[in-house]
Amino acid sequence: MLQGVNHQVVEVTRPECEYFERVIFFVKPEYSAVSEGTLRERAGKIAGEAGAPPPTKTRINRLASIGRLFLAAAAGAVVTAVVSYLFF
């Protein structure tokens, strides 16, 4: 457990969940008197219960990326057309 100026932090470096490398928990000030072992145990349990992000978020992010790609291509085509019209 790390003791900061304003916060206590519990870092779980090897959670049981395969998706995460490390998990950092900020301890609420009212629980700062709880023992380090109890905090570590609870943080490890919560980190182990974490799962993969829902597939809908992944799909939405993919669709947003494809949309941005098409918008960038359209903007490039418009700029090219305007430049060729003005200078050629």
N, C-alpha and C positions, 0 to 999 in steps of 0.2 A: 504494500500500500504506500502511495506517495502522499506526503503532506505538503500542500501548497500554502500560499499566503492566505487565500480566501476559501479554498475548497480542499476536501480530501478526495483522492482519486484512487479507485481500485482498477487495476489493469489485469485482464485475463489474457495471457499470451498464447495459450494453446487451447482454445475452446474445443469442445467435442464436435461442434458443427463444422462441416467441411467447407462451408462457404466463406468463413471468416478467419483471418490470420490472427487478429487481436481485437479485443473488445475493451473499451474504456468506460467506466462508470463513475459518475460524479456523485458523491455521497451528500445527502441533504444535511444541512448544519444541525438539525435536531437529532440526527442519528450518528453524529461524529463520536459520541462516547461509546458506541457499540464496539465490541472487540474486533480486532483485525481478522481473526479466524472466522468469526461469524459473517463478516462482510465478504470475505473471500469465498466462503462456502456458498452464500446466497448469489453472489455475482457469477460464480462458476455454474451454478444450476440454471440461472437465467440465460447465460451465454450458450449453454448446451441445448436449451429449448429453442433457440433461434433457428429459423429455417430459411429456405431460399425465398427470394422475392416472388410475389404472385406472378403467374405467367401473363396476366393482362397488362401489368406495368411494362414488362419486357416488350410485348407486342405494340403497345402505345408508343414506347420510345423508338422502336424500329420504324413505325409508320411516320413518326415526326421527323426522323432522320431522312427518310425517303422524300418526304414533302419538302424539307429544306434543300435537298439536293436538286429537285426539280425547280424550285424557286431560284436557286443560284444559277442554274443553266438558263432559265428564261431571262433572268436579269443580264447575264452575259450576252445572250443573243440580242437583246434590245440595245445594249451599249454598242455592240459590234455594228448593228444596223444603223444606229445614229451616227457613229463615227464614219462609217463608209459613205453615208449619205452626205455628210458635211464636208468631207475632205476628198471625195473621189467623184 
